[in-house]
């Protein structure tokens, strides 16, 4: 009886450890995709802002398009990752996608801002971008909450 209990306990411990490793790996994949955006976005956002202030709208269009394409490639990458069979994985993945799609929409509007023909059109797009930026901020908060829930459900300690 003692050996049988020990074998079952060892099996359960192994399964839990395996699921935790799977959850950690999934979390790390998504975080790595997110982190891969930091450099390109930071530099391009600064340039685009400077170009916009200087009235170089063609450059704003180019940068907005480049960032929009970059986000789409990351969205495609996340969509191609199968959520593992661990608690809250699909919800976590969905929240990441929602945040990335909201950010992509900010860049889509930014690109449109560069191609606007009138000050009135630019003003409307600026207001749309502000609204979309707020939605992106909320989606990011939701993503972080989903990550905490995912981590808690799978025994992961976030850093």
PEHU-V536336 format. One record per helix or strand of 2 or more residues. SS is the DSSP state (2 for helix, 1 for strand). FROM is the first residue (numbers start at 1). LEN is the number of residues. If there is no record, write none. Layout:
ss=SS from=FROM len=LEN
ss=SS from=FROM len=LEN
//
This chain:
ss=2 from=2 len=34
ss=2 from=38 len=17
ss=2 from=57 len=24
ss=2 from=89 len=27
ss=2 from=119 len=35
//
